[in-house]
Amino acid sequence: MAKPSGLQIRNIIAAVLMAAAFVFNLVTGGPWWVTAIVGVAALLSSFSAYLNRPSARG
């Protein structure tokens, strides 16, 4: 298994932090639009980490 790149690690950390913020916002009853933005950002960061995996580079 190849070592993850720095960009991939950063995206994984960002996705985990945004997922935690998503759950926190749901639990505390924050505005729906903040929850939606954070949720979409977590999904995009996760997808970016997947696309930047070493085996995807050919």
Legacy VTK file of the C-alpha trace (Angstrom):
# vtk DataFile Version 3.0
C-alpha trace
ASCII
DATASET POLYDATA
POINTS 58 float
0.000 0.000 0.000
1.368 3.382 -0.982
2.059 6.146 1.494
-0.653 8.863 1.427
0.348 12.239 0.047
0.408 15.417 2.099
-2.613 16.753 0.227
-4.528 13.545 0.924
-3.720 13.703 4.642
-4.822 17.339 4.776
-8.104 16.477 3.065
-8.762 13.595 5.454
-8.116 15.812 8.479
-10.379 18.519 7.044
-13.136 15.977 6.359
-12.973 14.614 9.909
-13.086 18.102 11.422
-16.000 19.131 9.211
-17.870 15.928 10.046
-17.425 16.745 13.742
-18.696 20.286 13.115
-21.658 18.832 11.194
-22.620 16.587 14.118
-22.092 19.398 16.626
-24.306 21.738 14.613
-27.021 19.083 14.379
-26.914 18.352 18.110
-26.955 21.999 19.185
-29.718 22.920 16.742
-27.754 25.371 14.625
-29.089 26.957 11.449
-29.976 24.463 8.720
-27.924 26.318 6.118
-24.729 26.055 8.182
-25.326 22.333 8.581
-25.850 21.994 4.824
-22.673 23.928 3.946
-20.526 21.984 6.413
-21.996 18.684 5.231
-21.278 19.448 1.583
-17.762 20.604 2.453
-17.097 17.348 4.327
-18.289 15.320 1.334
-16.160 17.330 -1.105
-13.079 16.992 1.087
-13.603 13.242 1.384
-14.008 12.924 -2.391
-10.875 15.002 -2.931
-8.889 12.726 -0.608
-10.156 9.738 -2.601
-9.206 11.291 -5.934
-5.732 12.250 -4.691
-4.827 8.697 -3.630
-1.443 7.521 -4.965
-2.948 4.647 -6.977
-5.176 7.074 -8.939
-2.186 8.769 -10.517
-1.625 5.970 -12.963
LINES 1 59
58 0 1 2 3 4 5 6 7 8 9 10 11 12 13 14 15 16 17 18 19 20 21 22 23 24 25 26 27 28 29 30 31 32 33 34 35 36 37 38 39 40 41 42 43 44 45 46 47 48 49 50 51 52 53 54 55 56 57
